[in-house]
Amino acid sequence: MHPVEFETVATDGAARAGVANTATGSYTTPLFMPVGTRGAIKHLSADDYEAVGAQIVLGNTYHLMLRPGAETVAQLGGLAKFAGWDGLTLTDSGGFQVFSLEPKVDDEGVTFASTYDGSRHRFTPQLAVETQQLLGADIQMVLDVCPPLPSSSDVVRLAVERTSAWAALARRTHTRPDQALFGIVQGGISEAMRAESAQRTVALDFDGYGIGGLSVGETRTEMLPALAAALEYLPANRPRYLMGVGDPASMVEAVNLGVDQFDCVMQTRLGRHGTALTSQGRLNLKRSEFALVDEPVDASCSCMVCRRHSRGYLRHLFKVGEPTGSRLVSLHNLAWTIDLMNRMRSAIIDGSFESLRADILSVWA
């Protein structure tokens, strides 16, 4: 198996700009990865992924293994070819979705009911790897146990133990040399358990490391020390991925601690409902005050939506139920977020990251 080598280009404090080299391609960091749950980002196509500057697009193992099935995706060339996407792909294990269904969990895996038809399924760490090898993403994630917060210390402890045991099984099961395998750190908001989980995961020598189970209800003040405790033990020559986090304040604080990459559904979920991310904060484009506003969503944004369309036009689309509105604001939110990561990278390289961090927190904290 080829490890993912992370090359640090520049640092500013603990924040780092880098290049991650996989067996199938490279990507620059800090990085935001859009989420295409069922093989597509809602309302968007692979051409749109390119237009907003995406480098990696996610797919969801849980949904893809149920519809259309991992074998079907494999027969059609793997996830990227299936979606017509020329960039890199990453599949999560599906564990977060499975655990949201309150499955029956034991030491060997989980049993759950499909959200599509209620059929019963068994999922194990070995099957998670085998399924993702069929899906063929450039990066796959191990199956982990993501405890809800708040949870008792015993519940978090059991999640750490099972995540560690399942990671070892995943490591032994994985056989594709052209596909990277990332381990996942758990531990809730306990700094001690985060540090322990990180050390146990690193001992298995994964290609990269995800930090899961954060931004699931805790405050940012609770999240950051737990994140820092895990990062202390993650190797500098591997990517560090904070899973499921996409709000600007949390991302800039995580980059400040040394995180490299992020994913989140927030950008497109907000966009579908008419809320735009801007340099001045969130903007609800459905509000009546924008009916006659002939200005872009964000005057400082150079995306294709801001170059062409006004707030008044976008408000009109939402008021008449035109799906194009959801598409355009989703495009803007992704382009805006990816540009924010590019700005962080440039600021790290030129030594002005602390100033940019302060600017972002002044709006988003």
Sequence and secondary structure as in RCSB ss.txt:
>XXXX:A:sequence
MHPVEFETVATDGAARAGVANTATGSYTTPLFMPVGTRGAIKHLSADDYEAVGAQIVLGNTYHLMLRPGAETVAQ
LGGLAKFAGWDGLTLTDSGGFQVFSLEPKVDDEGVTFASTYDGSRHRFTPQLAVETQQLLGADIQMVLDVCPPLP
SSSDVVRLAVERTSAWAALARRTHTRPDQALFGIVQGGISEAMRAESAQRTVALDFDGYGIGGLSVGETRTEMLP
ALAAALEYLPANRPRYLMGVGDPASMVEAVNLGVDQFDCVMQTRLGRHGTALTSQGRLNLKRSEFALVDEPVDAS
CSCMVCRRHSRGYLRHLFKVGEPTGSRLVSLHNLAWTIDLMNRMRSAIIDGSFESLRADILSVWA
>XXXX:A:secstr
    EEEEEEEETTEEEEEEE SS EEEESEEE B TTSS TT  HHHHHHHT SEEEEEHHHHHHTT HHHHHH
TT HHHHHT  SEEEEE SHHHHHHT  EEETTEEEEE TTT  EEEE HHHHHHHHHHHT SEEE       SS
  HHHHHHHHHHHHHHHHHHHHH   TTSEEEEEE  TT HHHHHHHHHHHHTT  SEEEE S SSSS HHHHHH
HHHHHHTTS TTS EEETT   HHHHHHHHHHT  EEE SHHHHHHHTTEEEETTEEEETTSGGGTT  S S TT
  SHHHHH  HHHHHHHHHTT HHHHHHHHHHHHHHHHHHHHHHHHHHHHT HHHHHHHHHHHH 
